[in-house]
């Protein structure tokens, strides 16, 4: 199943950079190895290293760190508690929209949390990372640690885990910055290759 997902992502993203929101950092870290991808963008996401999974990254939260309101699995799928969804996931989103997001959430397969990264793209490609400083799903300190380990260009934005909904301009700006960085790196590589020939 993991291979099928990666192949689908490769078909969808025919660009020089790969940006996915917070649930898909594992996918970015693995699918970003595709030769067509030259840079990565993480939006309040997990940025696992080789051998890590979401489960391993959330196994030992720091004392006092927020704990996501994940309900016990049902038929192999996980949901966030709807009553706690807005406060933990979308605290800076308008209440009616946050309620809709909580009521319409897509279940996350329990197996997805166990997916282990086999080759980490950020080890060989530049990355950008948006840290949401009020995130109650992935603690900001954890985001900063993962982005530092990845050598990412970091932008901090005061926002919740749903910062891509509450502040789409900040997210778009970071993606534009990454695209400009990828373009500049591509031009530099082309110039170096031409000079060598």
C-alpha positions in Angstrom: 0.0 0.0 0.0 2.8 2.4 0.9 4.4 2.0 -2.6 1.0 2.6 -4.3 0.6 5.9 -2.3 4.0 7.0 -3.3 3.4 6.2 -7.0 0.2 8.2 -6.9 1.9 11.2 -5.3 4.6 11.0 -7.9 1.9 11.2 -10.6 0.1 14.1 -9.0 3.1 16.2 -8.4 4.9 16.8 -11.6 6.7 19.9 -10.3 10.1 20.7 -9.1 9.0 21.0 -5.4 6.7 19.1 -3.2 4.5 20.7 -0.6 2.0 18.9 1.6 0.2 19.9 4.7 0.5 18.6 8.2 -0.8 15.0 7.8 1.6 14.2 5.0 5.1 15.0 6.2 6.0 11.3 6.0 4.9 11.3 2.4 7.0 14.4 1.6 10.0 12.9 3.3 9.8 9.7 1.2 8.1 10.7 -2.1 10.4 13.7 -2.2 13.2 11.4 -3.3 11.7 11.4 -6.8 14.3 12.9 -9.2 11.7 15.4 -10.4 11.4 16.9 -6.9 14.2 19.4 -6.1 12.9 20.9 -2.9 10.4 20.1 -0.1 7.9 22.2 1.9 6.6 21.1 5.3 3.6 22.9 6.7 3.3 22.2 10.5 4.2 18.6 9.6 6.2 15.7 10.8 9.6 15.6 9.1 10.8 12.0 10.0 14.3 10.7 9.4 15.1 7.2 8.0 13.6 4.5 10.2 11.1 6.9 11.9 7.3 6.9 11.7 4.6 9.3 13.1 4.2 6.7 15.9 7.8 6.9 16.9 7.8 10.7 16.8 4.8 11.0 19.1 5.7 8.1 21.4 7.3 10.2 24.1 6.0 13.7 24.3 7.9 16.3 26.3 6.5 17.0 29.7 3.7 19.6 29.4 3.4 19.2 25.6 -0.1 19.2 24.2 -1.5 15.8 23.5 -3.7 15.5 20.4 -7.3 14.4 21.3 -7.0 11.2 19.2 -9.9 8.8 20.0 -9.3 5.0 20.3 -9.2 3.3 16.9 -12.4 2.0 15.3 -12.0 -0.6 12.6 -8.4 0.4 12.1 -9.1 4.2 11.7 -8.5 7.2 14.0 -10.5 10.3 14.5 -9.9 13.4 16.6 -12.5 14.0 19.3 -15.0 16.4 17.7 -15.6 18.2 21.0 -11.9 19.0 21.3 -11.1 19.4 17.6 -11.4 23.2 17.3 -9.2 23.9 20.4 -6.5 21.4 19.4 -6.5 21.6 15.6 -8.1 24.8 14.5 -8.1 27.3 17.3 -7.6 30.3 15.0 -10.2 29.2 12.5 -13.6 30.8 12.5 -15.8 28.7 14.9 -18.3 27.6 12.2 -15.5 26.5 9.9 -13.6 24.8 12.7 -16.8 22.9 13.7 -17.3 21.8 10.1 -13.7 20.6 9.9 -14.2 18.6 13.0 -17.4 17.1 11.8 -16.1 16.3 8.3 -12.7 15.0 9.2 -11.3 12.1 7.2 -10.3 9.1 9.2 -6.6 8.4 9.4 -5.6 4.7 9.0 -3.9 3.4 12.1 -1.4 1.7 9.8 -0.4 5.1 8.4 1.0 6.1 11.7 3.3 3.0 11.5 4.7 3.8 8.1 8.5 4.0 8.4 10.6 6.3 6.1 13.1 4.2 4.2 15.0 7.1 2.6 14.8 10.7 3.7 14.5 13.3 1.0 15.5 16.2 3.2 19.0 14.7 3.6 19.7 15.4 -0.1 17.3 18.2 -1.0 16.6 21.7 0.4 13.5 22.1 2.5 11.4 24.8 3.9 9.3 24.5 7.0 6.4 26.5 8.4 6.2 26.3 12.2 2.8 27.1 13.7 3.7 28.6 17.1 0.3 27.9 18.6 0.0 24.3 17.3 -1.6 21.9 19.8 -1.2 18.9 17.5 2.5 18.9 16.9 4.3 20.9 19.6 6.2 23.9 18.2 9.3 22.8 19.9 9.1 19.4 18.1 8.5 21.2 14.8 11.6 23.4 15.4 13.7 20.4 16.3 12.6 18.5 13.2 13.1 21.5 10.9 16.5 22.2 12.4 17.6 18.5 11.9 16.4 18.7 8.3 18.4 21.9 7.7 15.1 23.6 6.6 14.6 27.3 6.0 12.2 28.0 8.8 9.3 30.5 9.0 7.4 30.8 12.2 3.8 31.9 12.1 1.5 32.5 15.0 -1.2 30.0 14.3 -2.8 26.7 14.9 -2.2 23.3 13.2 -4.7 24.5 10.6 -2.6 27.6 9.8 -3.1 26.7 6.1 -6.8 27.6 6.6 -6.5 30.5 8.9 -3.5 32.1 7.2 -3.3 30.9 3.6 -1.2 33.9 2.6 1.6 33.0 4.9 1.6 29.4 3.6 1.5 30.6 0.0 4.4 33.0 0.7 6.5 30.1 2.0 5.7 27.9 -1.0 6.6 30.8 -3.3 9.8 31.3 -1.4 10.6 27.6 -1.8 9.7 27.7 -5.5 12.1 30.6 -6.0 14.8 28.8 -4.1 14.3 25.7 -6.3 14.4 27.8 -9.4 17.6 29.5 -8.3 19.2 26.2 -7.4 18.2 24.8 -10.8 19.7 27.7 -12.7 22.9 27.4 -10.6 23.1 23.7 -11.3 22.5 24.3 -15.1 25.2 26.9 -15.1 27.7 24.7 -13.3 26.9 21.8 -15.7 27.3 24.1 -18.8 30.6 25.4 -17.5 31.9 21.9 -16.9 31.1 20.9 -20.5 
